[in-house]
């Protein structure tokens, strides 16, 4: 059996450009969501914030802005940050804007979507607000397409 890559070794920066150390989140579940400000699913920011507020003692929510689906996240880091705070009161972690698929796919999404790296399943990111849930030990639990709301029992059952 091939050794899977360690999730916590992946490097990604925050929306403000500060490196994020995923090791800081060991012992908590992590919900990673590719986000966009001009999408039909953008209202899910509200649900993501509620989920974070409810479970923040055991869950980290990470929003990952991406402009690969319909050009629905055209803004700069400052514009994205302002949009999320003003419209949805977002206090959960937001990363730099990255590609979640294709030739320039960020290593985080390479790990999330490749069974050879995550040891659980391969997937492709179909649209904005697709969610990936990681357990307390850095193992992929499952992924959920955009239509799955943040407070869906499919997700919350793992948090209770």
SVG drawing of the C-alpha trace seen along z (x, -y; Angstrom):
<svg xmlns="http://www.w3.org/2000/svg" viewBox="-29 -46 34 48">
<polyline fill="none" stroke="black" stroke-width="0.4" points="0.0,0.0 1.3,-3.4 2.0,-5.8 -0.4,-8.8 0.9,-12.3 0.6,-14.2 -2.2,-16.8 -0.5,-19.0 2.6,-19.4 0.7,-21.3 1.5,-25.0 -1.1,-27.7 -1.3,-31.4 -4.1,-33.3 -6.1,-35.9 -3.7,-38.5 -0.7,-36.6 0.4,-35.1 1.5,-31.5 -1.0,-29.1 0.4,-26.3 -2.1,-23.5 -0.4,-21.8 -2.2,-24.4 -5.4,-22.6 -4.4,-19.1 -7.1,-17.7 -9.9,-19.6 -11.9,-18.7 -11.4,-21.0 -14.0,-21.9 -12.4,-23.2 -14.7,-25.0 -13.9,-26.7 -15.7,-30.0 -16.9,-32.7 -18.5,-36.1 -20.8,-36.1 -22.2,-32.6 -25.7,-31.3 -24.3,-29.4 -22.7,-32.5 -25.4,-32.7 -23.7,-29.5 -21.2,-31.9 -23.9,-32.5 -24.3,-28.8 -20.6,-28.3 -20.2,-31.1 -23.1,-29.5 -21.4,-26.1 -18.1,-27.7 -19.8,-29.6 -21.6,-26.4 -18.7,-24.0 -15.5,-26.2 -14.3,-24.3 -13.8,-21.2 -14.0,-22.6 -12.0,-24.9 -13.7,-26.2 -11.4,-27.3 -12.7,-29.3 -10.7,-29.0 -11.5,-31.7 -11.4,-30.5 -12.2,-32.2 -12.4,-29.0 -16.1,-28.6 -17.9,-31.2 -15.4,-33.9 -17.5,-34.3 -14.6,-35.4 -12.9,-38.2 -12.0,-40.3 -8.7,-41.1 -7.8,-39.7 -8.9,-43.0 -12.2,-43.0 -12.9,-39.4 -12.1,-40.0 -14.3,-43.1 -17.2,-41.3 -17.1,-38.4 -17.0,-40.5 -19.5,-43.2 -22.1,-40.8 -21.7,-37.7 -19.7,-38.6 -17.2,-36.0 -14.7,-35.3 -13.5,-31.9 -10.2,-31.5 -9.9,-32.5 -7.0,-31.6 -5.4,-33.2 -7.2,-32.8 -6.1,-29.6 -6.9,-27.2 -8.8,-24.1 -8.5,-22.2 -6.4,-22.0 -2.7,-22.5 -2.2,-25.2 -4.2,-23.3 -3.0,-24.2 -1.3,-21.4 -4.1,-21.5 -6.6,-20.6 -4.3,-18.1 -4.3,-16.3 -8.0,-16.7 -8.9,-15.2 -6.3,-12.5 -6.8,-9.1 -3.1,-8.3 -2.3,-11.3 -5.3,-11.3 -5.7,-7.6 -9.5,-7.8 -11.0,-8.9 -10.5,-10.7 -12.9,-13.5 -13.1,-16.5 -14.2,-19.9 -17.4,-20.5 -18.4,-24.0 -18.0,-26.7 -18.8,-25.8 -17.8,-22.1 -16.8,-21.0 -14.1,-18.6 -14.2,-17.4 -10.9,-16.4 -10.8,-14.6 -8.7,-15.5 -5.8,-13.5 -5.6,-14.9 -7.5,-12.2 -10.1,-12.9 -13.6,-12.0 -15.7,-12.8 -16.6,-15.5 -19.9,-17.2 -21.1,-18.9 -22.3,-22.5 -25.9,-21.6 -25.1,-20.2 -25.7,-23.0 -23.1,-23.7 -25.5,-22.7 -26.6,-19.5 -26.7,-16.4 -24.2,-14.8 -21.7,-17.2 -23.0,-17.9 -23.3,-14.2 -19.5,-14.1 -19.2,-17.0 -21.5,-15.8"/>
</svg>
